[in-house]
């Protein structure tokens, strides 16, 4: 029977959060949605010309640059926690352990596969953070890296505790 893995739960939760937020219309901030158009009745429009104006967000300057000091520090911590997760996972698999994460399990048959998995994880966290930065969701930009750091850190702690 497979044990509950906090690492798998955090990674899966991060993936689900990214998918939900990416599919949300309000995330993109591209103007009004169909729900914002209200009609008074279903009768034909009056003969006089009608003008429609769209209310959009004014474009403001970003409150910070993407590669500012905080993001560089967060991305370095993402890379470090991912590298620690790689090392501990590789050591556990080499000593006869079993990978609990189904995504990592696919790549876990070789050291190179594990390296690709953890490198892609780090790159995707940075990419998702950049997506949030470009769409003006700066709290989510920072939160993405913090969730990944905590998930990798908890995976390392779990792996070290269950050697």
MODELLER restraints for C-alpha pairs under 7 A, 6 or more apart:
rsr = mdl.restraints
at = mdl.atoms
rsr.add(forms.Gaussian(group=physical.xy_distance, feature=features.Distance(at['CA:5:A'], at['CA:100:A']), mean=6.82, stdev=0.5))
rsr.add(forms.Gaussian(group=physical.xy_distance, feature=features.Distance(at['CA:6:A'], at['CA:155:A']), mean=6.97, stdev=0.5))
rsr.add(forms.Gaussian(group=physical.xy_distance, feature=features.Distance(at['CA:7:A'], at['CA:151:A']), mean=5.52, stdev=0.5))
rsr.add(forms.Gaussian(group=physical.xy_distance, feature=features.Distance(at['CA:7:A'], at['CA:152:A']), mean=6.76, stdev=0.5))
rsr.add(forms.Gaussian(group=physical.xy_distance, feature=features.Distance(at['CA:7:A'], at['CA:154:A']), mean=6.19, stdev=0.5))
rsr.add(forms.Gaussian(group=physical.xy_distance, feature=features.Distance(at['CA:7:A'], at['CA:155:A']), mean=4.74, stdev=0.5))
rsr.add(forms.Gaussian(group=physical.xy_distance, feature=features.Distance(at['CA:8:A'], at['CA:101:A']), mean=5.31, stdev=0.5))
rsr.add(forms.Gaussian(group=physical.xy_distance, feature=features.Distance(at['CA:10:A'], at['CA:151:A']), mean=5.45, stdev=0.5))
rsr.add(forms.Gaussian(group=physical.xy_distance, feature=features.Distance(at['CA:11:A'], at['CA:151:A']), mean=6.53, stdev=0.5))
rsr.add(forms.Gaussian(group=physical.xy_distance, feature=features.Distance(at['CA:21:A'], at['CA:27:A']), mean=6.42, stdev=0.5))
rsr.add(forms.Gaussian(group=physical.xy_distance, feature=features.Distance(at['CA:28:A'], at['CA:135:A']), mean=5.93, stdev=0.5))
rsr.add(forms.Gaussian(group=physical.xy_distance, feature=features.Distance(at['CA:31:A'], at['CA:55:A']), mean=6.72, stdev=0.5))
rsr.add(forms.Gaussian(group=physical.xy_distance, feature=features.Distance(at['CA:31:A'], at['CA:56:A']), mean=4.94, stdev=0.5))
rsr.add(forms.Gaussian(group=physical.xy_distance, feature=features.Distance(at['CA:32:A'], at['CA:54:A']), mean=6.96, stdev=0.5))
rsr.add(forms.Gaussian(group=physical.xy_distance, feature=features.Distance(at['CA:66:A'], at['CA:133:A']), mean=6.81, stdev=0.5))
rsr.add(forms.Gaussian(group=physical.xy_distance, feature=features.Distance(at['CA:74:A'], at['CA:145:A']), mean=6.38, stdev=0.5))
rsr.add(forms.Gaussian(group=physical.xy_distance, feature=features.Distance(at['CA:77:A'], at['CA:149:A']), mean=6.77, stdev=0.5))
rsr.add(forms.Gaussian(group=physical.xy_distance, feature=features.Distance(at['CA:78:A'], at['CA:122:A']), mean=6.51, stdev=0.5))
rsr.add(forms.Gaussian(group=physical.xy_distance, feature=features.Distance(at['CA:78:A'], at['CA:145:A']), mean=6.53, stdev=0.5))
rsr.add(forms.Gaussian(group=physical.xy_distance, feature=features.Distance(at['CA:78:A'], at['CA:148:A']), mean=6.76, stdev=0.5))
rsr.add(forms.Gaussian(group=physical.xy_distance, feature=features.Distance(at['CA:78:A'], at['CA:149:A']), mean=5.36, stdev=0.5))
rsr.add(forms.Gaussian(group=physical.xy_distance, feature=features.Distance(at['CA:79:A'], at['CA:122:A']), mean=6.11, stdev=0.5))
rsr.add(forms.Gaussian(group=physical.xy_distance, feature=features.Distance(at['CA:81:A'], at['CA:149:A']), mean=6.04, stdev=0.5))
rsr.add(forms.Gaussian(group=physical.xy_distance, feature=features.Distance(at['CA:81:A'], at['CA:152:A']), mean=5.67, stdev=0.5))
rsr.add(forms.Gaussian(group=physical.xy_distance, feature=features.Distance(at['CA:81:A'], at['CA:153:A']), mean=6.04, stdev=0.5))
rsr.add(forms.Gaussian(group=physical.xy_distance, feature=features.Distance(at['CA:82:A'], at['CA:118:A']), mean=6.04, stdev=0.5))
rsr.add(forms.Gaussian(group=physical.xy_distance, feature=features.Distance(at['CA:82:A'], at['CA:122:A']), mean=6.88, stdev=0.5))
rsr.add(forms.Gaussian(group=physical.xy_distance, feature=features.Distance(at['CA:82:A'], at['CA:152:A']), mean=6.08, stdev=0.5))
rsr.add(forms.Gaussian(group=physical.xy_distance, feature=features.Distance(at['CA:84:A'], at['CA:156:A']), mean=6.81, stdev=0.5))
rsr.add(forms.Gaussian(group=physical.xy_distance, feature=features.Distance(at['CA:85:A'], at['CA:152:A']), mean=6.04, stdev=0.5))
rsr.add(forms.Gaussian(group=physical.xy_distance, feature=features.Distance(at['CA:85:A'], at['CA:155:A']), mean=6.66, stdev=0.5))
rsr.add(forms.Gaussian(group=physical.xy_distance, feature=features.Distance(at['CA:85:A'], at['CA:156:A']), mean=5.30, stdev=0.5))
rsr.add(forms.Gaussian(group=physical.xy_distance, feature=features.Distance(at['CA:86:A'], at['CA:114:A']), mean=6.82, stdev=0.5))
rsr.add(forms.Gaussian(group=physical.xy_distance, feature=features.Distance(at['CA:86:A'], at['CA:115:A']), mean=6.94, stdev=0.5))
rsr.add(forms.Gaussian(group=physical.xy_distance, feature=features.Distance(at['CA:86:A'], at['CA:118:A']), mean=6.53, stdev=0.5))
rsr.add(forms.Gaussian(group=physical.xy_distance, feature=features.Distance(at['CA:88:A'], at['CA:156:A']), mean=6.44, stdev=0.5))
rsr.add(forms.Gaussian(group=physical.xy_distance, feature=features.Distance(at['CA:88:A'], at['CA:159:A']), mean=6.65, stdev=0.5))
rsr.add(forms.Gaussian(group=physical.xy_distance, feature=features.Distance(at['CA:90:A'], at['CA:111:A']), mean=6.94, stdev=0.5))
rsr.add(forms.Gaussian(group=physical.xy_distance, feature=features.Distance(at['CA:92:A'], at['CA:163:A']), mean=6.74, stdev=0.5))
rsr.add(forms.Gaussian(group=physical.xy_distance, feature=features.Distance(at['CA:99:A'], at['CA:105:A']), mean=5.55, stdev=0.5))
rsr.add(forms.Gaussian(group=physical.xy_distance, feature=features.Distance(at['CA:104:A'], at['CA:117:A']), mean=6.55, stdev=0.5))
rsr.add(forms.Gaussian(group=physical.xy_distance, feature=features.Distance(at['CA:107:A'], at['CA:113:A']), mean=4.59, stdev=0.5))
rsr.add(forms.Gaussian(group=physical.xy_distance, feature=features.Distance(at['CA:107:A'], at['CA:114:A']), mean=5.44, stdev=0.5))
rsr.add(forms.Gaussian(group=physical.xy_distance, feature=features.Distance(at['CA:107:A'], at['CA:117:A']), mean=6.42, stdev=0.5))
rsr.add(forms.Gaussian(group=physical.xy_distance, feature=features.Distance(at['CA:108:A'], at['CA:114:A']), mean=5.21, stdev=0.5))
rsr.add(forms.Gaussian(group=physical.xy_distance, feature=features.Distance(at['CA:125:A'], at['CA:144:A']), mean=6.74, stdev=0.5))
rsr.add(forms.Gaussian(group=physical.xy_distance, feature=features.Distance(at['CA:125:A'], at['CA:145:A']), mean=6.43, stdev=0.5))
rsr.add(forms.Gaussian(group=physical.xy_distance, feature=features.Distance(at['CA:129:A'], at['CA:141:A']), mean=4.44, stdev=0.5))
rsr.add(forms.Gaussian(group=physical.xy_distance, feature=features.Distance(at['CA:129:A'], at['CA:142:A']), mean=6.97, stdev=0.5))
rsr.add(forms.Gaussian(group=physical.xy_distance, feature=features.Distance(at['CA:129:A'], at['CA:144:A']), mean=6.18, stdev=0.5))
rsr.add(forms.Gaussian(group=physical.xy_distance, feature=features.Distance(at['CA:130:A'], at['CA:141:A']), mean=6.89, stdev=0.5))
rsr.add(forms.Gaussian(group=physical.xy_distance, feature=features.Distance(at['CA:132:A'], at['CA:138:A']), mean=6.37, stdev=0.5))
rsr.add(forms.Gaussian(group=physical.xy_distance, feature=features.Distance(at['CA:132:A'], at['CA:140:A']), mean=6.25, stdev=0.5))
rsr.add(forms.Gaussian(group=physical.xy_distance, feature=features.Distance(at['CA:132:A'], at['CA:141:A']), mean=5.04, stdev=0.5))
rsr.add(forms.Gaussian(group=physical.xy_distance, feature=features.Distance(at['CA:133:A'], at['CA:141:A']), mean=5.68, stdev=0.5))
